[in-house]
Amino acid sequence: MNRFQNSPATKAGTPDVAGFFDPRTFSVQYVVSDPDTRQCAIIDPVLDYDEKSGATATHHADELLKYIDAQGLSVQWILDTHPHADHFSAAQYLKEETGAPTAIGGYVTGVQELWKDIYNWPEFPADGSQWDHLFRAGDEFRVGNLHGRVIFSPGHTLASVTYVIGDAAFVHDTLFQPDFGTARADFPGGDAHQLWESIQGILALPEDTRLFTGHDYMPGGREPEWESTVREQKQANRHLANTTEEQYVKLRNKRDSELPMPKLILHALQVNTRGGRLPEPEANGTRYLKIPLDALEGAAWE
């Protein structure tokens, strides 16, 4: 199985993009680097978690660090596009290893408020202070000499943002590869109309913009893929081509009603709303996750 792919810079002012596929969660992690300064950003890193044993590990995050060291890169940012529902974020671990600041969209506070109630955390600070920097729509940043900017892309979650760095856009869980379609919008705080609007904003980027997705589910058993272009998505995305907003919302809501909740959603959100921090150890030195019962719809009994 292809688990790594490099997408080199296309011209001056564009990044090298290395994608790392995690087959356990179908997630893609990215190292985005400036060829001139060797500065880089890590996007959506995965902390390994085995739900059967409760074990955690840093295999995938360490793979990123090994690549960064081999390429002579220096980490400038550790970025999450949203609080993930299907894997733990390795942002805090990578901050400890590299000293680089963590960042996410400032809209994460809405997600924190929502999950604070679900987990019954009355003292939890739902203020985004778990990250070093909170981005808002239109904010600009640098990766070395590369220009980056932030697009607010809600719909999949209340907090989702897209990072555009040079000619590369990291579109997280909005668009998938054209043969799979688009992301679900039925998580707490999700909305199919908002997702449609967010996708239109992404598709308004220049047609040769490289789009990098947060997951790939390998329809038909093909090898993992995670790069496309705006042009390719407009022409071939199975949920979007020749589709109106009304048709899309109807399709999205019907499809979502038939999907079970991700198996790790209740595990992951209590870590990812804390910026990738695991729960503090209790008196016996062991960390414990808290799983609310009957909190979400979408059980698959057959």
C-alpha positions as CSV (number, residue, x, y, z in Angstrom):
1,M,0.0,0.0,0.0
2,N,1.3,3.5,-0.9
3,R,1.6,5.4,2.4
4,F,3.8,8.3,1.3
5,Q,3.8,10.6,-1.6
6,N,5.8,13.8,-2.3
7,S,4.2,16.6,-4.3
8,P,7.1,19.0,-5.2
9,A,6.8,22.7,-5.6
10,T,5.5,23.7,-9.0
11,K,7.2,27.1,-9.2
12,A,8.7,29.9,-7.0
13,G,6.5,30.7,-4.1
14,T,4.9,27.2,-3.9
15,P,5.6,24.5,-1.3
16,D,6.9,21.0,-1.3
17,V,4.1,18.8,0.2
18,A,4.8,15.4,1.7
19,G,1.7,13.3,2.5
20,F,1.7,10.4,5.0
21,F,-1.3,8.0,4.9
22,D,-2.4,6.2,8.1
23,P,-4.3,3.1,7.1
24,R,-5.8,2.6,10.6
25,T,-7.8,5.8,10.4
26,F,-7.6,6.5,6.6
27,S,-6.1,9.9,7.6
28,V,-3.4,11.9,5.8
29,Q,-0.8,13.9,7.6
30,Y,1.2,16.6,5.9
31,V,4.6,18.2,6.0
32,V,4.5,21.5,4.0
33,S,7.9,23.1,3.4
34,D,9.5,26.1,1.7
35,P,12.2,24.8,-0.6
36,D,14.2,28.0,-0.1
37,T,14.3,28.4,3.7
38,R,13.7,24.8,4.7
39,Q,11.0,25.9,7.1
40,C,7.9,23.7,7.3
41,A,4.5,23.3,8.8
42,I,3.0,20.0,10.0
43,I,-0.8,19.7,9.3
44,D,-3.2,17.3,11.0
45,P,-0.7,14.9,12.7
46,V,-2.0,11.6,14.1
47,L,-1.3,10.2,17.5
48,D,-1.7,6.4,17.3
49,Y,-4.5,4.9,19.4
50,D,-5.7,1.3,19.6
51,E,-9.3,1.3,20.8
52,K,-9.2,-2.4,21.6
53,S,-6.3,-2.3,24.1
54,G,-6.5,1.4,25.0
55,A,-2.8,1.7,23.9
56,T,-1.3,5.0,22.6
57,A,1.9,5.4,20.6
58,T,3.7,8.0,18.5
59,H,4.7,5.9,15.5
60,H,3.1,8.1,12.9
61,A,4.2,11.4,14.5
62,D,7.7,10.0,14.8
63,E,7.6,9.2,11.1
64,L,7.0,12.9,10.4
65,L,9.9,13.8,12.7
66,K,12.2,11.4,10.9
67,Y,11.3,12.8,7.5
68,I,11.8,16.4,8.8
69,D,15.2,15.5,10.1
70,A,16.3,13.7,6.9
71,Q,15.2,16.7,4.8
72,G,17.0,19.2,7.0
73,L,13.7,21.0,7.8
74,S,12.8,23.2,10.7
75,V,9.2,23.2,12.1
76,Q,7.6,26.6,12.2
77,W,3.9,25.6,12.8
78,I,1.9,22.6,14.0
79,L,-1.6,23.1,12.5
80,D,-4.9,21.3,12.9
81,T,-7.7,22.0,10.5
82,H,-10.4,21.1,13.0
83,P,-10.9,18.9,16.1
84,H,-10.9,15.4,14.5
85,A,-13.5,12.8,15.2
86,D,-11.7,9.7,13.9
87,H,-8.1,10.0,15.3
88,F,-6.2,11.7,18.1
89,S,-4.2,14.8,17.3
90,A,-0.4,14.5,17.9
91,A,-0.1,18.3,18.0
92,Q,0.9,18.4,21.7
93,Y,3.5,15.6,21.4
94,L,5.0,17.3,18.3
95,K,5.1,20.7,20.2
96,E,7.0,19.0,23.0
97,E,9.5,17.4,20.5
98,T,10.0,20.5,18.3
99,G,9.1,23.6,20.3
100,A,6.9,24.8,17.4
101,P,3.6,26.6,18.3
102,T,0.3,24.8,17.7
103,A,-2.6,26.5,16.0
104,I,-6.2,25.9,14.9
105,G,-9.2,28.0,13.8
106,G,-10.5,30.2,16.6
107,Y,-14.0,28.8,15.9
108,V,-12.9,25.8,17.9
109,T,-14.4,27.4,20.9
110,G,-17.9,26.6,19.5
111,V,-16.9,22.9,19.3
112,Q,-15.5,23.0,22.8
113,E,-18.7,24.5,24.2
114,L,-20.7,21.8,22.5
115,W,-18.6,18.9,23.7
116,K,-18.1,20.4,27.1
117,D,-21.8,19.7,27.7
118,I,-21.6,16.2,26.1
119,Y,-18.8,15.2,28.4
120,N,-20.2,17.1,31.4
121,W,-17.0,19.2,32.0
122,P,-18.4,22.2,33.9
123,E,-14.9,23.5,34.7
124,F,-13.5,23.0,31.2
125,P,-12.1,26.3,29.7
126,A,-13.8,26.5,26.3
127,D,-11.7,29.4,25.2
128,G,-9.1,27.9,22.8
129,S,-6.3,28.4,25.3
130,Q,-5.2,24.8,24.6
131,W,-3.5,26.1,21.4
132,D,-0.7,28.7,21.1
133,H,-2.5,30.6,18.2
134,L,-6.1,30.8,17.0
135,F,-6.7,31.8,13.4
136,R,-9.7,33.6,12.0
137,A,-10.9,33.8,8.4
138,G,-8.6,35.9,6.3
139,D,-5.7,35.7,8.7
140,E,-2.3,35.4,7.0
141,F,0.9,33.6,8.1
142,R,4.2,32.5,6.7
143,V,5.9,29.2,6.3
144,G,9.5,30.4,5.6
145,N,9.0,32.8,2.7
146,L,5.7,31.2,1.6
147,H,2.5,33.1,2.0
148,G,-0.3,31.3,3.9
149,R,-3.9,32.3,4.5
150,V,-6.9,30.9,6.3
151,I,-10.4,30.2,4.9
152,F,-13.2,29.4,7.3
153,S,-14.8,26.2,6.0
154,P,-17.6,25.1,8.4
155,G,-20.2,22.4,7.7
156,H,-18.3,19.2,8.6
157,T,-17.7,20.9,12.0
158,L,-18.3,24.3,13.4
159,A,-14.6,25.0,13.5
160,S,-13.1,23.7,10.2
161,V,-10.6,25.9,8.4
162,T,-8.7,25.5,5.1
163,Y,-5.0,26.5,5.0
164,V,-3.9,27.9,1.7
165,I,-0.1,27.9,1.4
166,G,1.2,29.1,-2.0
167,D,-0.7,27.0,-4.6
168,A,-1.6,24.3,-2.1
169,A,-4.9,24.2,-0.1
170,F,-5.4,21.8,2.8
171,V,-9.1,21.1,2.6
172,H,-9.4,18.6,5.5
173,D,-12.9,17.0,5.7
174,T,-14.7,19.0,3.0
175,L,-13.7,17.5,-0.3
176,F,-12.4,14.0,-0.7
177,Q,-11.0,12.6,-4.0
178,P,-13.4,13.1,-6.9
179,D,-14.3,9.3,-7.0
180,F,-15.4,9.4,-3.4
181,G,-17.1,12.8,-3.1
182,T,-17.4,15.0,0.0
183,A,-17.4,14.8,3.8
184,R,-20.3,14.1,6.1
185,A,-22.1,17.0,7.8
186,D,-24.1,15.2,10.5
187,F,-21.7,15.5,13.5
188,P,-22.8,17.8,16.4
189,G,-22.6,21.3,14.9
190,G,-22.4,20.1,11.3
191,D,-24.6,21.4,8.5
192,A,-24.9,20.4,4.8
193,H,-25.8,23.9,3.6
194,Q,-22.7,25.3,5.3
195,L,-20.6,22.5,3.9
196,W,-21.9,23.3,0.4
197,E,-21.0,27.0,0.8
198,S,-17.5,26.1,2.2
199,I,-16.9,23.8,-0.8
200,Q,-17.9,26.6,-3.2
201,G,-15.3,28.9,-1.5
202,I,-12.6,26.3,-2.0
203,L,-13.6,25.7,-5.6
204,A,-13.3,29.5,-6.2
205,L,-9.5,29.2,-5.9
206,P,-7.5,29.1,-9.1
207,E,-8.2,26.0,-11.1
208,D,-4.6,24.7,-10.9
209,T,-4.6,25.0,-7.0
210,R,-3.4,21.7,-5.5
211,L,-6.0,20.3,-3.1
212,F,-5.0,18.0,-0.3
213,T,-7.6,16.1,1.6
214,G,-7.7,14.9,5.2
215,H,-8.8,11.3,4.4
216,D,-9.0,8.7,1.6
217,Y,-11.2,5.7,1.7
218,M,-9.9,3.9,-1.4
219,P,-13.1,3.2,-3.3
220,G,-13.0,0.1,-5.4
221,G,-9.9,-1.0,-3.5
222,R,-7.5,1.4,-5.3
223,E,-4.3,2.7,-3.7
224,P,-4.6,5.6,-1.4
225,E,-4.7,9.1,-3.0
226,W,-5.0,12.5,-1.5
227,E,-4.1,15.1,-4.1
228,S,-6.3,16.7,-6.8
229,T,-6.9,20.1,-8.3
230,V,-9.8,22.6,-8.2
231,R,-10.3,21.8,-11.9
232,E,-10.5,18.1,-11.3
233,Q,-12.9,18.5,-8.5
234,K,-15.2,20.7,-10.5
235,Q,-15.2,18.3,-13.4
236,A,-15.4,14.9,-11.7
237,N,-16.5,15.1,-8.0
238,R,-19.3,12.6,-7.8
239,H,-21.3,14.7,-5.3
240,L,-20.8,18.1,-7.0
241,A,-20.5,17.9,-10.8
242,N,-23.7,19.3,-12.4
243,T,-25.4,19.5,-8.9
244,T,-27.4,22.3,-7.4
245,E,-27.2,23.2,-3.7
246,E,-30.7,21.8,-3.1
247,Q,-29.7,18.5,-4.7
248,Y,-26.4,18.4,-2.8
249,V,-28.1,19.0,0.6
250,K,-30.7,16.3,-0.1
251,L,-28.0,13.8,-1.2
252,R,-25.7,14.7,1.7
253,N,-28.4,14.4,4.4
254,K,-29.7,11.1,3.0
255,R,-26.2,9.6,2.8
256,D,-25.4,10.8,6.3
257,S,-28.5,9.3,7.8
258,E,-27.3,5.9,6.7
259,L,-23.8,6.2,8.1
260,P,-22.8,5.0,11.6
261,M,-20.9,7.4,13.8
262,P,-17.1,7.1,13.6
263,K,-15.9,4.4,16.0
264,L,-13.5,6.8,17.8
265,I,-15.6,10.0,17.9
266,L,-16.3,9.8,21.7
267,H,-12.7,8.9,22.3
268,A,-11.1,11.4,20.1
269,L,-13.1,14.6,20.9
270,Q,-12.1,14.6,24.5
271,V,-8.4,14.6,23.4
272,N,-8.7,16.9,20.4
273,T,-10.8,19.6,22.1
274,R,-7.8,19.8,24.5
275,G,-5.4,20.4,21.6
276,G,-4.1,16.8,21.5
277,R,-3.6,16.5,25.3
278,L,-4.4,13.1,26.8
279,P,-6.4,13.2,30.1
280,E,-4.2,13.7,33.2
281,P,-3.2,10.6,35.0
282,E,-5.3,9.7,38.1
283,A,-3.8,8.8,41.5
284,N,-2.8,5.3,40.3
285,G,-0.8,6.8,37.4
286,T,-3.3,5.7,34.7
287,R,-5.1,7.9,32.2
288,Y,-8.8,7.3,31.6
289,L,-11.1,8.3,28.8
290,K,-14.7,9.2,29.6
291,I,-17.3,7.7,27.3
292,P,-20.9,9.2,27.6
293,L,-23.6,6.6,26.9
294,D,-26.6,7.4,24.6
295,A,-25.1,10.8,23.8
296,L,-25.2,10.5,20.0
297,E,-27.5,9.1,17.4
298,G,-26.3,6.9,14.6
299,A,-26.0,3.4,16.2
300,A,-25.6,0.6,13.7
301,W,-27.3,-2.4,15.2
302,E,-27.1,-4.7,12.2
